[in-house]
Amino acid sequence: MKLKRHELKEFLDEKVELYNQPSFIKCDPISIPHQFTEKHDIEIAGFLAATIAWGNRKMILRNANRILELLDHSPYEFIMNSSDDELQEIGNFVHRTFNSTDLVYFLKALRHIYKNKGGLEAIFCTYQATDSLQPAIHELHKIFFEFPHEKRTERHVSDPYKGSSAKKLNMYLRWMIRKDNKGVDFGIWDTISPSILSCPLDVHSGKVARKLGLLRRKQNNAKAVEELDEVLRSFDSEDPVKYDFALFGLGVYEKFCAT
């Protein structure tokens, strides 16, 4: 699809307006944190939902709601007031390769972060670069796995310094940071500018980006995220990841790459 630069931006802006609407919430993992009003509950529910946000979307929502059930629908209070033994007794859980062992470790790590590190926002605020949150994602990975854990659990917190696109964490950061007057993204982390967010890059958004000529790299990795960031920031330097709605909507709802 060959469009002039201004035509491409106009096309994508129209798609943002189409999909960045409250109707987007219901069938998306962002619906999980939207069940809460307290900041810490939103953060933790969102983080856990984003962690398992791969595969069939109905399954993602079903299993994310299962996690909320296990946490008595009070994620922050549950994590902060539970002992290691109590966390260890949490019920069976599995979402593809993410299982009860992973979930228990995640709860312990999140408790450590909120008790000793000032919370998730504090980590990303402390380690953000002037133009990127990828260094902060790397630091989160290090902090998250400070305790003894099974090596396999590390796969569920991506590290861009190891080449990962960190799709799920970039999506989570969009939820928490992006100021959205449409009521979709929360924008509750005022300490970080939406201008340094990176687009969540997955199979759907990658295919659409390549078809539109926004991305040349063939692999959805950290370098591809940098390349796409540069283009999207040239379209809107203050809110570049709003185009995630356009790329996702074109790929998933309009089957753009099948046409």
N, C-alpha and C positions, 0 to 999 in steps of 0.2 A: 504494500500500500504506500504509494508515493504522494506525499503532501508537502507543500511548502511549509516552512517553519511556522509561520503565523497561522496557517490553516491547521497544522497539527496541534498547536496549543489550543486553538479555538475548539477543535474536535474533542480534545481531552477535557477541557473545561466544561463542555456540555455534558460529558459522561460523568464528571465529578458531581455536577448538580443533580443528575439523574439518580445516582446511587448513594450519594452522601445524604441520606434521608432516614428518619426514624424507622421506616419500614425495613431498612437494612438490618436492624438489630435482631429481630426475632429469630432468624435462621443462622445467625453468626455467633461464634464463640464470645463475642463482646456482650452477648445477652446475659452471660453468667455474672460478671461484675455488676451489670445493670440491675441485679436483684438487690443491691445494697446501696445505702446512702452514706455510711461512715467511711472516711478516707481509708483507713487501714484495711477494712473489710474489702473495699473495692480493689485495693492494691493486691492483696493476697489472693482473693478469688480470681482476679484477672491474671495474676502470675501463674496460678495452677491451671486455669483454663487454657492459657496460651501454651503452656508446657505440653499439653496433650492435643494441641490443635493441628493434627495431621491425620489424613485418612478421610473416611466418610463423615460428613458434617453432622448427620443425625446421630451417629455413634459418638462423635466428639461431645455434643450437647448432652446426650444421655449419660455419658461417663463423667462429664464435668459436674453435672447435677448429683451424681452418685458421690463424688468427692464432698460436695457441700453437705449431703446427708451425713456422711461420716464425721464431718466437723460440726454437726448439730446446727448447721446454717448460721454459725457464728465463727467464721474462720479466725479472726484475730484473737478473740477471747479464748477459743479452743486451743490455739497454738501457744499462747502466752501462759495459760493456766494448766497445761498438761505436763506431767513428768515424762521422762524417757520411757518409763515402764508403761504409762498410760498410752503414750503414742505407739508403743510397740504392740499394744493390744488392739489397734485399729483394725476394722474388718477387712476382709479380702477385697482387693481391687486389682483390676487389670484393664489397661487400654493399650492394645497392641504390645509393644515391648516395654511399656511403663507399667510396673506392677506394685504390689504392696510394699516391697522392700524399698523401691524408689520413692514411693509416696511418704513412707515413714522418715526416710532420710531428708526429703524435701521439707517436711514439717519441722524437723530438728534444725535444719539449716536456716529456715525462715525465722524460727524462734531466736536463734543466735543473732541473726541480722537485726531483728527488732529490739532485742534486749541489749545488745552490745555494740551495734554499728549505726544506730540511729534510724534504721529502716531502709527500705529499698531506695527511696528517693535520695537519701543522703549519700548512698554509694554512687549513684549515677551523677549526682551533683558534684561530688568530690573529684571524681575521676574523668569528667567530661573534658574533651579537648575543645579548642575554640571553634572547630568546624566539624566535629564528629563525636558520636557517642560510642563508637566501636572500642576505643580504649577502655571505656567504663564497663562495657560488656565483658571485656577480657578480665578486668579486675573483679567483677562480680563472680566470674567463673572461679577465680583463685580463692576468693573469700568463701564462696559457697561450699567448696570442697576442702576446707581446713580440717575437718574432722575425719576420722577413719570411715571409709565407705567402700562399697563394692565398685570396682573400676567401671563396670557396665553402666552405673548410674550417671557417670560423667557425660554420656552421650546426650542426655536430656537437658543440658545447659551448654549451648553452643559457644564456641570461642572463635571470633573472627581472626585472631592471630594464628589460628591453625587452618585458616582458609575457608571457614564456614561462612555462608551468607547470613547466618543467625536470623533466619526468617521469623521465627516465633518470638524472639526477644525484640526484634525491630518492630514487629506488630504490636507487642505489649507496650513498648515505649510510645508508639503512636497513640494508643488508647490513653495512656497516662498524661502525655505532654501536649498533644495537639489541641489547640483551642478551637472548638467546634460549635458554632452557633446553631447547628442543626440537631444537637442533642445525641449524637452518636459517640464521638470520642469525648473523654471526660475532661482533659485539660486541668487536672488537679495538681500537677507538679509545676508550680510557678517558677522554680529555681532553674529551669532549663528551657532554652528557646526552641520552639518548633522548627526553627530554621536549620538546626543541625541534625534533625531526624533523618534516618535512612529508610528507603522504601523496603517493605517486606518482600523479598524476592523468592518466589516459588515457581513451580512448574507453569501455572497459569499465567502469572504476571510476566514471567520470563519469555514465554512464547509470544505473548501480545507485544511486549516491548521490542522483541526482535523483528516481528512482522512490521511494526511501525517505524523501524529504523532507529529506535532509541538505544539499542544495546547491540553491540557486535560480538562480545564474548559469548562462546557457546555454552560454557558451564555456569551454573548458578552458584557462584562462589563469592568470596569477599571482594575480589577484584571487580567482578561484575556489579556488585552493589555500589562500589565507588564510581564506576562508569555511569551507571544509571542515575546516581545521586547528582553527578555533575550536570547531566542533561535536565533533570527535573528541577534542579535549583535555578537553572537558567530560565525556566518557564515561570517559576514563582519562588523567589529567594526567601520569602518569609514563611511559606507553607508548602514546601515541596512534596511532602508525603500525602497531600490531599489527592494526588494522582494515583495513589494506591487504589482508591475507590474506582477510578476509571479503568485501570489495568485489570483489576479483579473482576469488575462487572463485565467488561468486554470478554474476558476469558471464560468465566463460569456461567454467566447468564446469557450472553449473546453468542457463545461458541465462535468467537471472532476468528480464531485460527483454523477453524474447520471450513471457513468460507473461501 
